[in-house]
Amino acid sequence: MVPTFKIAVLAGDGIGPEVMAEAIAVLQRCAEIDKFDIDLNESLVGGAAIDATGKALPEDTLSNCERSDAILFGSVGGPKWERLPPKQQPERAALLPLRKHFNLFANLRPAICLPELSAASPLRPDLVQGGFEILCIRELTGGLYFGQPKGTHEEHGETVAIDTMVYRRSEVERIAHLAFGIAKVRKRKLVSIDKANVLENSLLWRSVVNEIASSYPEVELTHLLVDNAAMQFIRAPKAFDVAVTENLFGDILSDELAILTGSIGMLPSASLGTGYHGYYRFGLYEPSGGSAPDIAGMGIANPIAQILSVAMMLRYSFDLNDTAARIESSVRKTIAEGFRTRDIHSEGTRLVSTKEMGAEIRSNLGRAPSLKASSSMPDQ
């Protein structure tokens, strides 16, 4: 029986609809090639939803997501909605509630610097020659952002602001098992990042990670303090494969890794939850970059991050590892052939539009080998 996957498509704002269209076209072509069915259901989110309904995450959009097996999400927000109170702005009023509602506890952000694009990296050429790929796994629902007490009050005539970093053993165990499982099917190297020389949270984090490591003897585990990790990513990015860390550190380090690749327009991300709707894992998949309203409608945006988000969805939610590898291989082949959107264009390469880049990637899908994916979902 041919499987059918129900996908909520939330294109978002700015360049979101343009790059989402190319991602969907790639997904539809893969469904034809690899013989599975997709049931796509579109809904408004972010600024577009505010304009239409007054809410960044309308009830019918949330209902669509609840009925789906995964969410394909575009970037949201822009200057048009910055006048709104912070809690009503698209980024905060749409994405964060979705993460909370579906308990999306793990954020996966691959920092991929392809060999052909290594010159775009701000690092010295000898540090990035041949490219690199680091998968940053960030715990997404605990830590400083969510701990209580939290707030601002007056104390002895002075304003005091309080944020509390809280982690429970179960939260660390959950993210550690995921990280070890993914590392096991990649290069079998995992670095855990903390601040165990200062923080009680990090002492618990390191202790639990060490305990979990005994269940994955094939994976080489190392620990780095977060300040050292930030330096080592710059000093020797090719020395890393999978890194796992808590919420605040992951927020910062994943952005550092993104800029080291040279173009955030190439980078996808996944936010994963626990099992849902009978499939292995429910997730929300989106580009790492923003909505870029300054170039919206111009047909020059890079669709690759959104397309690679489709590959992550196929791998982590639907266990279609070969199809995900097909997309990734097609993207690499298209880049190797010299096709570039404006953000990655350089002398000697061919400048193409958003639609043309999508078309080239689709044309390579049939010729791209279905390679065994190095970052496939672990058995659990």
N, C-alpha and C positions, 0 to 999 in steps of 0.2 A: 504493500500500500504506500502510495506517495505521500510523504508528510506535508502538512500545511502549517505554516508559521504565521501567527497573527502579530502584526507589527504596528504600533502606534507611531505615526510619522508627524513630528512636531518641528516644522521647518524654521520657525523663529523669525528673526528680524534681519534687516540689512541684507547681507549677501546670503543669508540662510536659505531662502527659497531657491536661489540660483545653484548653489553647490549641492543642495539636497536633491534637486532634479537630476543631476549627473550621478549622484550616489544611487538613487533609486533605479536609474537606467542600468547601472552596473549590476545591481542586485537582481533585476529582472532578467538580464542576460545570463547571469550565473544560474538562476533557477531553470532556465531553458537547457543549459548545458548539463547541469548535474541533477536534473530531474527531481525538483521539489517545488512545492507550491507556496506562494506567499499571499497573504491577505492584508493589504495595506489600508490603514484607516487614518486619514489626515485630521488634525485638529490645530486650532490656534493656540499659541503660547507666547508669553513675553509681551513686548510692546504692542504687537499686532493684536493680541487678545485684549489688552487694556483698551485700545482704541475701539474695538468692536463690542466689548462686554463690560469694560470697567475693571476687569480682574486679569492679572497676569497668568493665573492658572484657573480657568473657569471649571465649573463642576463637570461639564460634559467632556472636557479634555481629560480630567482626572479619571472619569469613568471609562473613557476610551483606553487609557493606560492600564486600568485595572482589568479590562477584558483582554488585554494583549499579552503576548509572550515576551516581548521586549519593546523598548522605546528607542527610536532613532530620533535624536534630538539635534536641532540646529542651534547656532549661537543666538542669544537674545540681548536686548538692550540697545542703548544709543543715546545721544544727547537730547533727543526729543523728550525722553521720559526722566531725565535727571532732575527736573524740577519737582518731581514727586517726593514725598517723604521716603526716607531710606527703606522702610519696611514694605513700601508699595512699589518699589522699582523692580523692573523685570527680572534682573539677576537674582535678587533676594526673595522675591515673591513667587517665583516659578521654580527655579532649580532646587533651592534648599527645601521647600515643602515636598517636592518629589523624592528627594533623597531620604527625607524623614519618613514619608508615607510608606515607601517600599523598603525601608531599612537597608539602604544601599551602603554597606559598611566598608567596601574596598574600592579605592580608586586606582586604576591602572593607567599610567601614562608612559608609553614608550617614547624615548628620545632617540630618534633614528636619524643618523647622518649618513646618507648614501655616499659612496666613494665619488660619484660624479658631482656631488654638491658640497664636498668638503671645503672647497675654497670659500664658501659662504660663511663658514664658521668663524667667529671672532678669535678662535684659538690659533696658535702657531701651526703652520702646515705640518710640521713633523709630529704634532700631537694627535692629529686627526687623519693623517694619510691612510687611505683605505677605508675610511668611514668607521662608525661605531654604532652600537645599539645598546641602550641601557633601559631596562624596564623598571620604573619607579612605582612601587606599590605603597599606597598611602592609606592608613586607617582613616575612615571618613566620618564616623559617628560618635567618637569619643574625644577626650582631651579637653584642651583649653576652650574650644569653641562652644562646648555644650555643658561643661561642668557647672555645678551650683555650689555655693552662691555666686551670683553674677549681678552686677548693677553699679550704680553711682549714688553716693549719699554724702551728706555733710557730717563731718566728725571734728569736733573741737574747732569749729569755724573754718574748716578747710574741706574742699571737695576731695572725696576719695572714690576711686574706681576700682572695682574688684572683678577679676576673672579667676576661675578656679580650674586647675588641670586635674581631671579625674580619669583613671583607667581601672577597669575591673579585670581580673584574671581571665574571665571568659572572653572578653573583647580582644585581649592580646593573643589568646590561644587561637581564636577564629582567624585572625589575620595572619598569624604565623603559619598555620596549617596551609592556608591558601598560598602563601609565598613559597614555602618549601615545596609544595606540590608543583607549582609552576617552574621553579628552579630545577626540579628533578628532570623535567622534560626539555630543558634548554641546555645550558652549559654546566649545570650542577654546581653553580657558585651562587651563594647568597650572602649579601652584606646587610646586617641589621644596624640601624642608625638610631642612636639615643643620646642622652646627656647624663649617663649614669654616674658621673663624677660630681653631680650637683643635685639631681632631681630624684625624689622618692619614686615618682612614676617610672622613671627610666630604670631604677633598680629592679622594680617588678617586671618591667618590659624585658630586660636582659635575662633575668632569671627564668621567665616563662619561655622565652625563645630558646634558651639553652636546653630546657626540658624537652621541648617539642623536637629539637634537633635529633634526639636519640631515636626518633621514629623515622628519620630520613638519613641513614648513615652514608648514602651515596652523595649527599650534598655537602660541599665544603662551606662551613659557616664562619664568617668573620664579623667582628663588631667594630664600629667606628663611632666616635663622638661626633655630634652633628657639625661642629665647627671644623673639625678635621675632614669630615666627609665633603663639606662644601669646597674645601681647598683641593682635595684629591680628585674630585670630579673634573676640575680644571687642569690639574697637573697631569693626570693620566686617565682620560675617559675610557680608553680601550681596555683598561684593566678590570672594568666592571661589567656585569651582566644583569643581575636582578638585585634591587635594593628594596628593603621594606622599612617603614618608619611610621611614627605616629602622625596625628593630624596636622599640627602646626608645622613641624619640621618638613613633612611631605608637601604641604602647600608651598613652602618656600623653595625647597630643593627641586621639585618638579619643574618650577618655572626657571630655575637656574639651568637645569638640563635642557629645557626647551630652547633657550637662547643659544646654548652651545652648539646646537645643530645648524643654526644659521637661518632657519625659516620655520616659524610656528605654523605656517600654512600647510605644512606637510604632516602635522602630528595629530593623531586621533587620541581618544581616551575612552575608558569604560568605567562605569560605576556599577559594581556588582552587589547583589543581595543574596539572600538564601534561596533555596528552591521555591519555585512558584509555578502554578499551572501545570505541574507534572513534568516540566522540563528541568534540565540540570540546574540552571541558575538564571534568575531574572536579572536583567541589567538595563542600564541607560547608556547609550553610546553617542558621543558627540565629538566635534573638533575641539582641540585644545585652545584655539584662537578665538577672537571675538567676532562680533557681527560686522565690523568694518563698514559702517554706514557711509563713509566718505567715498567708497567705490561701488556701493550697491547700485545695481542696474546697469553697470558699465560693461559687464561681460568679461571682466579681467581677473576675477577672483580665482584663487587656486582651489579646485574641488578635491584635492587629494586627501586632505585630512578627513573630510566627510566620507569619502570613498573608503579609506582605511578604517573608519569607524564601522562601516558595514562589515568589513573583514573581521573585526574584533567581535561584532555581534554574532556572526556565523560561528565563530570559534567558541566563544565563552557561553553563549546562551543555547546554541543549537547543536554544538559538537560536530559542526561541519568543517573539520580541520583542513581537509584537502581543498574545499571551496575557498576558505579563507586564504590559504596559501596561493591559490590560483590568482586571487585579486592582488595580493602582495607581489607576486612574481610579475604580474602584468604591469603594475605601477613601476617596478624596478626596470622592466624592459623598456617602458615608454620613456623613462628618464634617461636610460642608457642610449636610447635612439636620438636624444638631443631635444626633445620637446619640453618647453618651459612656459609657464605663466609668468606674468610680470615680476612677481615677488622673488623668483628664483632664476630669472633670465640673466644671461651673461653673454659676452661676445663669443660668437661661434656656435651659439645654440639657436633653435627655432622658436620664436615667440608665438604663442597660440592663445586663443581665448579660453574662457571657462568651458564652453561647449566643445571646442576642438580638443581640449585636453581630455574631457570625458570620452569623446568619440575614439581617441587614440587608445585609451586604456581599454575600452570595450573591444576594440578590434584586436587587441593583444590577448584577450581572455582565452580565446580558442586555441591560441598558440602557446599560452603560458602553461608550463608543466604543473600538474597538481602535486607539488612537493609536500613532503611530510613537514608539518609546521613545527618550528622549534619552540613556539610559545603556546602550544595547545593546552587545553584545560586538563588539570591533573585528575587522576582517578581518586575519588574520595567516597 
